[in-house]
Amino acid sequence: MAQHHITKAVIPAAGLGTRFLPATKAMPKEMLPVVDKPAIQYVVEEAVAAGLHDVLMVTGRNKYALENHFDRVYELEATLERKGDHAKLQRVHESTNIADIHYFRQGDPMGLGHAVLQARMHVGHEPFAVLLGDDLIDSRDPLLSRMIAEQTKRRASIVALLEVDPDQIHLYGAAAVEPTDEEDVVRITGLVEKPSKENAPSNLAIIGRYVLRPEVFSVLEHTEPGKGGEIQLTDALQRMAKAPEWTGGVYGVVFRGRRYDTGDKIDYIKAILQLATERDDLGPELRPWLKQFSAGLD
Ligand code: UTP
């Protein structure tokens, strides 16, 4: 991997997860299992794979499940050891020694921008990555390392973009862009949070990966609540895109790989099926069953 100076990842996990109630009544949505691993573990693994071993999780109410998942669990380990079940023990250890994980509690869930602002003290004056737990990026299609390389090269803030159906753009932040001399890298000239189809500047949607310059903190500090009464990261990035002289501007990397949106119920179910059918331990049994099941649907 190319040398870069980015070591920190921030993972906001303090949202209320209302779309998944009642599952998220006493558990953060980032703990929902995708096949047999909580979504957050895939995200931490992705950060580590991109060389980011220092992880700050911004947590909210019900944070204990998250902390426990990345901690030792002596009783369980002792039982598995006694039984000599090394395979399961290995699965337990995978999330314990994965990274250097820190936690910060976001008192009021005042929006994604507010969650990122909580990371200011921990991050300091370096560029850093932000990964959202509801977007899973397939580990076979690395995105974050490409974004880090672009940040290092351009000294700008970088967002991940995905081409979506124009009918879906109202669910995302949408980007107005100009091409650069590099394929799938664009300069962002403006951003709008959740625009109507008619007002969207393009069908390029921001997805949950960012590599940001620390100037974002002073911008967020002065960002008023926007859509939904929340402090929006998109609004801060819009201001940074308009002030490249001191923020370095904002660029987008257009992602063409596999991404699973686990923040939405239908997409969550699709993600589980897609990943499970591809697995060696589950696919051979699941695929024929799924074919038979779907043949019976009208
Ligand atoms: P979402 O808007 O998708 O999360 O935020 P939500 O509010 O939990 O979900 P619903 O719509 O009610 O189901 C995107 C990401 O930002 C985090 C969430 O945890 C999620 O990873 N977030 C959001 C925070 O950490 N703090 C906030 O105040 C808001």
Boltz pocket constraint, residues with backbone or C-beta under 6 A from the ligand:
constraints:
  - pocket:
      binder: B
      contacts: [[A, 12], [A, 13], [A, 14], [A, 15], [A, 16], [A, 17], [A, 18], [A, 19], [A, 20], [A, 29], [A, 58], [A, 106], [A, 108], [A, 109], [A, 110], [A, 111], [A, 112], [A, 114], [A, 115], [A, 132], [A, 133], [A, 134], [A, 263]]
      max_distance: 6.0
